[in-house]
Amino acid sequence: MDLAFTPEEQAFREEIRGWVRDNLPADIAHKVHNALRLSRDDMQRWAKILGKKGWLGWNWPKQFGGPGWNAVQRHLFEEECALAGAPRVVPFGPVMVAPVIMAFGNKAQQERHLPGIASGEVWWSQGYSEPGSGSDLASLKCRAERKGDKYIVNGQKTWTTLGQYGEWIFCLVRTSTEGKPQTGISFLLIDMKSPGVTVRPIKLLDGECEVNEVWFDNVEVPAENLVGEENQGWTYAKYLLGHERTNIADVNRAKRELERLKRIAKAEGVWEDSRFRDQIALLEVDVVALEMMVLRVLSAEKAGKSSLDIAGLLKIRGSEIQQRYTELMMLAAGPYSLPFIFEAMEAGWQGDFPGGTLANAPLASTYFNMRKTTIYGGSNEVQRNIVAQTVLG
């Protein structure tokens, strides 16, 4: 196992770093480095910049319009973007549904949907969870009934991240009630402008409406929008979740936020507290350990070996680390971390009095938001069971 980057890989890193430095809008990078609210336009603007370069689908093979990078190159690209302050690419299109369409969709579906995803023009949402069907996703009830050349969809999805912006949604729907619950699920692509689709935002503890309920009331979906075979959607869902869980780990963002934590601790005068600094050191050790785990996987892939399926393990450690650094930021800033009135934050008011800095303004909202990370993409309790079965035997 070789965890060192080759000279060619280092040169690739420099190329990426230079391009990101020249093309990432400064106002977006400022928001990311200070955890300020990113608008739909901010996220879409960066996606389209990447799309024009052909890098929004950075993990795509060349045959589908991607750069065809290997695992190490993809990691270096993600790392340089994160450290520069680029927003996380909204994953539902390029990272999640696109690989499913590539692997299981037909040629017509690939030709119709992949170009819009690759360019950043089309915003996709994910329709998986339902009330009472989250960790036990196989119990979902949203129904799709085949009638001639179309499906009639009725039911509800919830916790649909950024669904208020969605133009298309990929959904798990029940097409059969026979046999095991997993065997009656299908994978549908649904135009969110279709009559009968209603999106209702859910306001969270941080004051944002990041997630939504999506209702389907006799929504007509062309049968040609079925991916793969009917009642085989569970297979496609598991394939997609592997991509989602690896994405949740996000070691590169953890490295960036670790440095931000150190800046806040120094600015707020707690850096000299040895006990607090010990907590930062413990976090940094875990971030490095997570990075080593990622590099081990990359090393195995580069050598053509089949690494252990550790997407669940990466998700567990990555999500816990995200919660820890947001908590330590809150502790470092003390009472100055509490306000999260967005209009006041965007006006920069916390920089106007002693002790308060603009960087502290969104700490409470980020802390609240990150409580979800150990639940979504498969709760960590369930992931530990999966790891025990598949990795430990």
MARVEXKE-477910 format. One record per residue (C-alpha): residue number from 0; residue in one letter; z, y, x. Coordinates in nm, 3 decimals. Example, Ala and Ser with C-alpha at 12.3 -4.5 7.8 and 13.67 -1.06 7.14 Angstrom:
BEGIN
seq,type,zz,yy,xx
0,A,0.780,-0.450,1.230
1,S,0.714,-0.106,1.367
//
This chain:
BEGIN
seq,type,zz,yy,xx
0,M,0.000,0.000,0.000
1,D,-0.109,0.336,0.143
2,L,0.039,0.643,-0.024
3,A,-0.122,0.893,0.217
4,F,-0.430,1.089,0.113
5,T,-0.741,1.050,0.327
6,P,-0.916,1.350,0.489
7,E,-1.188,1.320,0.224
8,E,-0.926,1.333,-0.051
9,Q,-0.759,1.635,0.108
10,A,-1.097,1.809,0.122
11,F,-1.147,1.727,-0.246
12,R,-0.806,1.881,-0.321
13,E,-0.905,2.202,-0.142
14,E,-1.228,2.218,-0.340
15,I,-1.040,2.183,-0.668
16,R,-0.775,2.433,-0.562
17,G,-1.036,2.694,-0.475
18,W,-1.228,2.649,-0.798
19,V,-0.914,2.669,-1.014
20,R,-0.798,2.979,-0.825
21,D,-1.133,3.149,-0.893
22,N,-1.172,3.045,-1.258
23,L,-0.826,3.022,-1.417
24,P,-0.764,3.346,-1.612
25,A,-0.463,3.529,-1.469
26,D,-0.316,3.609,-1.811
27,I,-0.312,3.239,-1.904
28,A,-0.153,3.139,-1.572
29,H,0.117,3.404,-1.623
30,K,0.203,3.260,-1.964
31,V,0.219,2.905,-1.829
32,H,0.438,2.992,-1.530
33,N,0.681,3.173,-1.762
34,A,0.657,2.925,-2.052
35,L,0.533,3.195,-2.290
36,R,0.351,3.111,-2.608
37,L,-0.007,2.997,-2.564
38,S,-0.237,3.087,-2.851
39,R,-0.517,2.870,-2.979
40,D,-0.757,3.107,-2.803
41,D,-0.574,3.062,-2.471
42,M,-0.594,2.684,-2.489
43,Q,-0.953,2.683,-2.613
44,R,-1.061,2.939,-2.353
45,W,-0.943,2.721,-2.065
46,A,-1.091,2.409,-2.227
47,K,-1.431,2.576,-2.251
48,I,-1.414,2.692,-1.888
49,L,-1.351,2.332,-1.783
50,G,-1.618,2.212,-2.025
51,K,-1.881,2.442,-1.877
52,K,-1.804,2.299,-1.534
53,G,-1.816,1.944,-1.672
54,W,-1.449,1.883,-1.595
55,L,-1.284,1.885,-1.938
56,G,-1.355,1.514,-1.942
57,W,-1.221,1.479,-1.587
58,N,-1.128,1.116,-1.651
59,W,-1.469,1.022,-1.798
60,P,-1.729,0.805,-1.625
61,K,-2.065,0.959,-1.536
62,Q,-2.250,0.763,-1.803
63,F,-2.073,0.969,-2.068
64,G,-2.108,1.304,-1.895
65,G,-1.791,1.302,-1.686
66,P,-1.762,1.358,-1.310
67,G,-1.697,0.990,-1.244
68,W,-1.393,1.059,-1.027
69,N,-1.174,0.776,-0.906
70,A,-0.804,0.751,-0.991
71,V,-0.691,0.950,-0.686
72,Q,-0.937,1.231,-0.749
73,R,-0.826,1.256,-1.112
74,H,-0.463,1.280,-0.998
75,L,-0.542,1.553,-0.746
76,F,-0.733,1.749,-1.008
77,E,-0.441,1.729,-1.252
78,E,-0.193,1.829,-0.981
79,E,-0.386,2.134,-0.865
80,C,-0.439,2.254,-1.222
81,A,-0.068,2.216,-1.303
82,L,0.056,2.390,-0.988
83,A,-0.187,2.679,-1.042
84,G,-0.050,2.741,-1.390
85,A,-0.333,2.598,-1.597
86,P,-0.241,2.494,-1.951
87,R,-0.221,2.126,-2.025
88,V,-0.550,2.020,-2.176
89,V,-0.491,1.943,-2.543
90,P,-0.526,1.567,-2.506
91,F,-0.632,1.447,-2.849
92,G,-1.004,1.487,-2.784
93,P,-1.080,1.431,-2.412
94,V,-0.784,1.209,-2.318
95,M,-0.719,1.005,-2.632
96,V,-1.000,0.963,-2.884
97,A,-1.289,0.998,-2.637
98,P,-1.198,0.681,-2.441
99,V,-1.170,0.491,-2.771
100,I,-1.515,0.611,-2.881
101,M,-1.654,0.517,-2.539
102,A,-1.499,0.170,-2.544
103,F,-1.530,0.073,-2.910
104,G,-1.757,0.326,-3.082
105,N,-2.128,0.274,-3.138
106,K,-2.405,0.474,-2.974
107,A,-2.446,0.706,-3.274
108,Q,-2.074,0.793,-3.269
109,Q,-2.085,0.853,-2.896
110,E,-2.386,1.082,-2.923
111,R,-2.238,1.272,-3.216
112,H,-1.882,1.329,-3.097
113,L,-1.859,1.315,-2.718
114,P,-2.065,1.630,-2.640
115,G,-1.841,1.848,-2.860
116,I,-1.530,1.704,-2.698
117,A,-1.668,1.747,-2.346
118,S,-1.760,2.113,-2.404
119,G,-1.426,2.205,-2.561
120,E,-1.600,2.326,-2.876
121,V,-1.444,2.077,-3.119
122,W,-1.066,2.056,-3.169
123,W,-0.935,1.707,-3.248
124,S,-0.602,1.604,-3.399
125,Q,-0.418,1.271,-3.411
126,G,-0.328,1.100,-3.739
127,Y,-0.086,0.823,-3.651
128,S,0.275,0.882,-3.766
129,E,0.377,0.887,-4.131
130,P,0.710,0.942,-4.306
131,G,0.894,0.618,-4.233
132,S,0.622,0.496,-3.997
133,G,0.682,0.640,-3.654
134,S,0.824,0.395,-3.404
135,D,0.729,0.121,-3.652
136,L,0.372,0.243,-3.669
137,A,0.239,-0.088,-3.805
138,S,0.416,-0.014,-4.135
139,L,0.183,0.280,-4.211
140,K,0.068,0.319,-4.571
141,C,-0.214,0.576,-4.566
142,R,-0.484,0.385,-4.755
143,A,-0.861,0.374,-4.708
144,E,-1.054,0.187,-4.977
145,R,-1.417,0.095,-4.913
146,K,-1.653,0.197,-5.193
147,G,-2.017,0.148,-5.107
148,D,-2.111,0.356,-4.804
149,K,-1.783,0.550,-4.792
150,Y,-1.407,0.513,-4.769
151,I,-1.171,0.686,-5.012
152,V,-0.860,0.792,-4.818
153,N,-0.523,0.865,-4.980
154,G,-0.189,0.920,-4.812
155,Q,-0.001,1.135,-4.566
156,K,0.036,1.184,-4.193
157,T,0.316,1.381,-4.032
158,W,0.413,1.534,-3.696
159,T,0.043,1.609,-3.642
160,T,0.058,1.825,-3.331
161,L,-0.146,2.148,-3.362
162,G,-0.310,2.002,-3.672
163,Q,-0.343,2.353,-3.814
164,Y,-0.622,2.407,-3.562
165,G,-0.787,2.068,-3.610
166,E,-1.154,2.031,-3.700
167,W,-1.161,1.650,-3.678
168,I,-0.880,1.397,-3.690
169,F,-0.874,1.033,-3.582
170,C,-0.661,0.832,-3.819
171,L,-0.505,0.491,-3.849
172,V,-0.547,0.381,-4.211
173,R,-0.461,0.068,-4.404
174,T,-0.765,-0.122,-4.523
175,S,-0.593,-0.454,-4.600
176,T,-0.249,-0.576,-4.703
177,E,-0.311,-0.939,-4.614
178,G,-0.145,-1.109,-4.317
179,K,0.058,-0.923,-4.055
180,P,0.080,-0.545,-4.100
181,Q,-0.109,-0.491,-3.771
182,T,-0.410,-0.689,-3.892
183,G,-0.488,-0.458,-4.186
184,I,-0.530,-0.130,-3.997
185,S,-0.858,0.048,-3.925
186,F,-0.954,0.348,-3.709
187,L,-1.135,0.630,-3.893
188,L,-1.279,0.962,-3.777
189,I,-1.230,1.225,-4.048
190,D,-1.373,1.575,-4.079
191,M,-1.072,1.795,-4.161
192,K,-1.294,2.030,-4.360
193,S,-1.352,1.752,-4.613
194,P,-1.239,1.824,-4.972
195,G,-0.895,1.678,-5.034
196,V,-0.753,1.737,-4.683
197,T,-0.447,1.964,-4.687
198,V,-0.253,2.075,-4.377
199,R,0.105,2.197,-4.418
200,P,0.276,2.339,-4.105
201,I,0.635,2.232,-4.026
202,K,0.857,2.496,-3.865
203,L,1.065,2.348,-3.583
204,L,1.397,2.447,-3.424
205,D,1.216,2.665,-3.170
206,G,1.061,2.871,-3.450
207,E,0.709,2.740,-3.390
208,C,0.487,2.545,-3.629
209,E,0.362,2.310,-3.361
210,V,0.349,2.009,-3.591
211,N,0.216,1.957,-3.941
212,E,0.192,1.734,-4.243
213,V,-0.161,1.630,-4.330
214,W,-0.232,1.508,-4.683
215,F,-0.536,1.310,-4.797
216,D,-0.616,1.321,-5.168
217,N,-0.922,1.109,-5.253
218,V,-1.093,1.219,-4.932
219,E,-1.442,1.074,-4.897
220,V,-1.521,0.953,-4.546
221,P,-1.862,0.808,-4.458
222,A,-1.835,0.441,-4.361
223,E,-2.028,0.527,-4.044
224,N,-1.709,0.702,-3.925
225,L,-1.531,0.369,-3.887
226,V,-1.478,0.298,-3.516
227,G,-1.538,-0.065,-3.424
228,E,-1.459,-0.326,-3.685
229,E,-1.258,-0.294,-4.003
230,N,-0.899,-0.417,-3.971
231,Q,-0.916,-0.407,-3.591
232,G,-0.770,-0.059,-3.555
233,W,-0.440,-0.180,-3.411
234,T,-0.625,-0.301,-3.101
235,Y,-0.786,0.041,-3.057
236,A,-0.455,0.217,-3.126
237,K,-0.279,0.028,-2.846
238,Y,-0.563,0.114,-2.609
239,L,-0.524,0.482,-2.699
240,L,-0.145,0.479,-2.671
241,G,-0.170,0.362,-2.311
242,H,-0.358,0.685,-2.233
243,E,-0.109,0.893,-2.433
244,R,0.201,0.751,-2.265
245,T,0.061,0.800,-1.916
246,N,-0.026,1.158,-2.013
247,I,0.329,1.222,-2.141
248,A,0.476,1.134,-1.798
249,D,0.302,1.443,-1.651
250,V,0.459,1.435,-1.305
251,N,0.250,1.735,-1.200
252,R,0.401,1.963,-1.461
253,A,0.747,1.834,-1.362
254,K,0.682,1.944,-1.003
255,R,0.580,2.291,-1.119
256,E,0.878,2.328,-1.351
257,L,1.116,2.208,-1.079
258,E,1.011,2.506,-0.869
259,R,1.059,2.734,-1.170
260,L,1.410,2.592,-1.216
261,K,1.491,2.684,-0.856
262,R,1.362,3.039,-0.909
263,I,1.575,3.083,-1.219
264,A,1.884,2.942,-1.047
265,K,1.842,3.186,-0.758
266,A,1.773,3.483,-0.987
267,E,2.078,3.409,-1.201
268,G,2.313,3.359,-0.906
269,V,2.396,2.992,-0.960
270,W,2.200,2.862,-0.661
271,E,2.510,2.901,-0.443
272,D,2.709,2.676,-0.675
273,S,2.703,2.346,-0.487
274,R,2.765,2.140,-0.802
275,F,2.471,2.299,-0.978
276,R,2.253,2.262,-0.673
277,D,2.349,1.892,-0.662
278,Q,2.208,1.853,-1.013
279,I,1.881,2.012,-0.904
280,A,1.871,1.778,-0.604
281,L,1.925,1.473,-0.825
282,L,1.643,1.590,-1.051
283,E,1.414,1.645,-0.752
284,V,1.483,1.290,-0.629
285,D,1.379,1.156,-0.969
286,V,1.064,1.369,-0.972
287,V,0.969,1.236,-0.628
288,A,1.043,0.880,-0.742
289,L,0.819,0.928,-1.047
290,E,0.545,1.064,-0.823
291,M,0.579,0.762,-0.593
292,M,0.541,0.534,-0.893
293,V,0.225,0.716,-0.996
294,L,0.087,0.698,-0.641
295,R,0.159,0.324,-0.626
296,V,-0.055,0.278,-0.935
297,L,-0.329,0.494,-0.784
298,S,-0.315,0.301,-0.457
299,A,-0.354,-0.028,-0.644
300,E,-0.646,0.104,-0.847
301,K,-0.818,0.241,-0.537
302,A,-0.784,-0.099,-0.371
303,G,-0.935,-0.270,-0.675
304,K,-0.611,-0.444,-0.765
305,S,-0.473,-0.478,-1.113
306,S,-0.147,-0.285,-1.123
307,L,0.130,-0.367,-1.367
308,D,0.095,-0.212,-1.709
309,I,0.366,0.047,-1.662
310,A,0.247,0.320,-1.899
311,G,0.567,0.275,-2.099
312,L,0.782,0.302,-1.788
313,L,0.605,0.622,-1.681
314,K,0.659,0.762,-2.029
315,I,1.032,0.682,-2.023
316,R,1.102,0.845,-1.687
317,G,0.865,1.138,-1.736
318,S,1.005,1.232,-2.076
319,E,1.366,1.212,-1.956
320,I,1.284,1.433,-1.659
321,Q,1.126,1.693,-1.889
322,Q,1.444,1.709,-2.094
323,R,1.661,1.740,-1.785
324,Y,1.481,2.032,-1.627
325,T,1.478,2.228,-1.954
326,E,1.853,2.168,-1.991
327,L,1.924,2.279,-1.634
328,M,1.720,2.596,-1.690
329,M,1.934,2.673,-1.993
330,L,2.253,2.616,-1.794
331,A,2.128,2.835,-1.509
332,A,2.050,3.132,-1.733
333,G,2.359,3.096,-1.952
334,P,2.366,3.326,-2.256
335,Y,2.045,3.498,-2.147
336,S,1.854,3.182,-2.233
337,L,1.950,3.183,-2.598
338,P,1.723,3.437,-2.775
339,F,1.385,3.305,-2.877
340,I,1.241,3.576,-3.100
341,F,0.874,3.551,-3.011
342,E,0.779,3.912,-3.084
343,A,1.059,4.029,-2.854
344,M,0.959,3.783,-2.584
345,E,0.597,3.892,-2.590
346,A,0.710,4.256,-2.563
347,G,0.901,4.165,-2.244
348,W,1.228,4.312,-2.372
349,Q,1.454,4.082,-2.172
350,G,1.341,4.241,-1.850
351,D,1.493,4.573,-1.958
352,F,1.861,4.509,-1.891
353,P,2.071,4.365,-1.607
354,G,2.084,3.987,-1.590
355,G,1.794,3.924,-1.826
356,T,1.449,3.842,-1.696
357,L,1.127,3.771,-1.876
358,A,1.129,3.421,-1.726
359,N,1.447,3.341,-1.919
360,A,1.318,3.449,-2.257
361,P,1.164,3.121,-2.377
362,L,1.420,2.882,-2.226
363,A,1.592,2.802,-2.554
364,S,1.266,2.737,-2.739
365,T,1.138,2.514,-2.458
366,Y,1.465,2.322,-2.454
367,F,1.449,2.260,-2.828
368,N,1.082,2.163,-2.809
369,M,1.139,1.906,-2.536
370,R,1.390,1.712,-2.747
371,K,1.086,1.536,-2.894
372,T,0.954,1.387,-2.570
373,T,1.169,1.074,-2.577
374,I,1.052,1.002,-2.933
375,Y,0.681,1.073,-2.959
376,G,0.420,0.840,-2.814
377,G,0.658,0.553,-2.888
378,S,1.034,0.610,-2.868
379,N,1.198,0.534,-2.535
380,E,1.419,0.268,-2.694
381,V,1.108,0.079,-2.806
382,Q,0.939,0.138,-2.471
383,R,1.232,-0.021,-2.289
384,N,1.185,-0.334,-2.499
385,I,0.815,-0.338,-2.416
386,V,0.885,-0.293,-2.044
387,A,1.141,-0.573,-2.054
388,Q,0.890,-0.809,-2.213
389,T,0.572,-0.721,-2.021
390,V,0.704,-0.622,-1.676
391,L,1.029,-0.812,-1.635
392,G,0.919,-1.119,-1.829
//
